[in-house]
Amino acid sequence: MFETLLKFFQDSPFSMWGPFFVLILCGLGLPVPEDIVLVAAGALGEIDGRSWIQVSVLMYAGVMAGDSMIFLAGRFFGRRLRKSKWFQKIFPEAKQDKVEAMFDKYHSWVLFVGRFLPGLRAPIFFTAGSAKIRFWKFFTLDGLAALVSVPVFVWLGHWLWKNFKDDIAELERTLHRTQSYTLVVTGLIVVVILLFVLSRVRASRAKRAE
């Protein structure tokens, strides 16, 4: 997938905007790994002489645009879409029940975790919209999660191309190895943040109970 994206957008007018629009489609449910798109964007940025920070800003906008579109679809069309047969094929009742159970347990913080759950990301954001959760809350929590993931993967693509551009096979082998480590580190960061947040929420509830 990485090499395919690289060949398709390299040396084209869409070397940056191509991955941007792919990320929007990923937010809407396109079955393409978002992290691979971000890594490819980082490599394309290095090829074009752009800094990974500049690329990260644009990719962040693409990620948030895609997520916002699925959230707003839930907000304005949620009830009608849930009854349609094609929607139930995409989001079967078992998946909907799982998402609703996560909301019951973790409340709005599911929006933060949802960024790191590719198979459940779109259903979580759609459910949040149909449940009338405030847009600013969704955007803040999802945006915080994207601030963790987007720059990490863009930088990784930038670094990989800078070091292995003459050897695509070695680049992809290194990507496969480092991708696992990156996901673990990102997951640990998310867990630490969630534990901190949950501890604050419990402390707040305990004070109110007193």
C-alpha positions in Angstrom: 0.0 0.0 0.0 2.8 2.4 0.9 4.6 1.9 -2.4 1.3 2.2 -4.4 0.5 5.5 -2.8 4.1 6.7 -3.4 4.1 5.8 -7.1 0.6 7.2 -7.6 1.3 10.7 -6.1 5.0 11.1 -6.6 6.0 13.8 -9.2 2.4 14.8 -9.6 0.5 18.0 -8.8 -1.2 16.0 -6.0 1.9 14.9 -4.1 0.5 16.6 -1.0 -3.2 17.1 -1.7 -3.6 13.5 -2.8 -2.9 12.1 0.6 -5.0 14.9 2.1 -8.1 13.8 0.2 -7.4 10.1 0.8 -7.4 10.9 4.6 -10.8 12.5 4.2 -12.1 9.3 2.6 -10.5 7.2 5.3 -12.5 9.2 7.9 -15.6 8.3 5.9 -14.8 4.6 6.0 -12.4 3.9 3.1 -10.6 0.7 4.0 -7.1 2.1 3.7 -4.8 2.2 6.8 -4.6 5.8 7.9 -1.1 5.4 9.3 0.2 4.2 5.9 -1.3 7.3 4.2 0.4 9.5 6.8 3.8 7.7 6.3 3.4 8.1 2.6 2.6 11.8 3.0 5.8 12.2 5.1 7.9 10.5 2.4 6.3 12.6 -0.3 7.0 15.8 1.7 10.7 14.8 2.0 10.8 14.2 -1.8 9.3 17.6 -2.4 11.6 19.4 0.1 8.8 20.2 2.6 9.3 19.9 6.3 7.5 17.2 8.2 5.8 19.8 10.4 4.4 21.5 7.3 3.1 18.2 6.0 1.7 17.3 9.4 -0.4 20.4 9.6 -2.0 19.7 6.2 -2.6 16.0 7.0 -4.0 16.9 10.4 -6.6 19.1 8.6 -7.4 16.1 6.3 -7.9 13.8 9.2 -10.1 16.2 11.1 -12.2 17.0 8.0 -12.9 13.3 7.4 -13.8 12.7 11.0 -16.0 15.8 11.2 -17.9 14.7 8.0 -18.9 11.3 9.5 -19.8 13.0 12.8 -22.1 15.6 11.0 -23.6 12.8 9.0 -24.6 11.2 12.2 -25.9 14.5 13.6 -28.2 15.3 10.6 -29.0 11.9 9.1 -28.4 9.4 11.9 -31.9 8.2 12.6 -32.9 7.7 9.0 -29.6 6.1 8.0 -29.7 3.6 10.9 -32.9 2.1 9.5 -31.6 1.6 6.0 -30.4 -1.9 4.9 -27.1 -0.7 3.3 -26.2 1.1 6.5 -26.8 -2.0 8.6 -24.5 -3.9 6.2 -21.7 -1.3 6.8 -22.4 -0.9 10.6 -24.1 -4.2 11.7 -26.1 -4.2 14.9 -23.4 -6.1 16.7 -20.9 -3.3 16.0 -23.4 -0.6 16.9 -24.1 -2.4 20.2 -20.4 -2.5 20.9 -20.0 1.2 20.3 -22.9 2.1 22.5 -21.6 -0.1 25.3 -18.3 1.8 25.0 -20.1 5.2 25.3 -22.0 3.9 28.4 -18.7 2.9 30.0 -16.3 5.7 29.0 -18.7 8.5 28.0 -17.3 11.2 25.7 -13.7 9.9 26.2 -14.5 7.2 23.6 -14.0 10.0 21.1 -10.4 10.2 22.1 -9.9 6.4 22.0 -11.8 6.1 18.7 -8.9 7.6 16.7 -6.8 4.5 17.5 -9.6 1.9 16.7 -9.7 1.8 12.9 -12.6 -0.7 12.7 -14.7 1.2 15.1 -13.6 4.8 14.4 -16.3 5.7 11.9 -19.1 4.0 13.9 -18.0 5.8 17.1 -17.9 9.2 15.4 -21.3 8.6 13.7 -22.9 7.4 16.9 -21.5 10.5 18.7 -23.2 12.7 16.1 -26.5 10.9 16.2 -26.4 11.1 20.0 -26.2 14.9 19.8 -22.9 15.2 21.5 -21.7 18.7 21.1 -19.4 19.3 18.1 -16.8 21.2 20.1 -16.4 18.3 22.5 -16.0 15.8 19.6 -13.6 18.1 17.8 -11.5 18.7 20.9 -11.2 15.1 22.0 -10.6 13.7 18.5 -8.3 16.6 17.8 -6.1 15.8 20.8 -5.8 12.2 19.7 -4.9 13.3 16.2 -2.2 15.5 17.7 -0.6 12.4 19.0 -0.8 10.2 16.0 -0.5 12.4 12.9 2.9 14.0 13.5 4.4 10.7 14.6 3.5 8.9 11.4 4.3 11.8 9.1 7.8 12.2 10.8 8.3 8.4 10.4 7.7 8.7 6.6 10.0 11.7 6.4 12.7 9.8 8.2 12.3 6.6 6.2 12.6 8.3 2.8 15.6 10.3 4.0 17.5 7.2 5.0 16.3 4.5 2.5 15.0 6.3 -0.6 17.4 4.3 -2.9 16.1 0.9 -1.5 12.3 0.6 -1.5 12.5 -3.0 -0.3 14.6 -2.1 2.7 12.4 0.9 3.4 9.3 -1.2 3.5 11.0 -3.8 5.8 12.1 -1.0 8.1 8.6 0.5 8.0 7.1 -2.9 9.0 9.4 -3.1 12.0 9.2 0.5 13.1 5.4 0.7 12.5 4.9 -1.9 15.2 7.1 0.0 17.7 5.4 3.3 16.8 1.9 1.8 17.4 3.1 0.4 20.8 4.6 3.8 21.9 1.5 5.7 20.6 -0.7 3.2 22.5 1.2 3.7 25.7 0.9 7.4 25.4 -2.9 7.0 24.9 -3.1 4.7 27.9 -1.2 7.1 30.2 -3.4 10.0 29.1 -6.6 8.0 29.6 -5.5 6.8 33.1 -4.8 10.4 34.1 -8.1 11.6 32.8 -10.1 8.7 34.4 -8.3 9.4 37.7 -9.4 13.1 37.5 -12.9 12.1 36.6 -13.2 9.7 39.5 -11.7 12.3 41.9 -14.2 14.9 40.7 -17.1 12.5 41.2 -15.9 11.6 44.7 -15.8 15.2 45.7 -19.3 15.7 44.4 -20.5 12.7 46.4 -19.1 14.2 49.5 
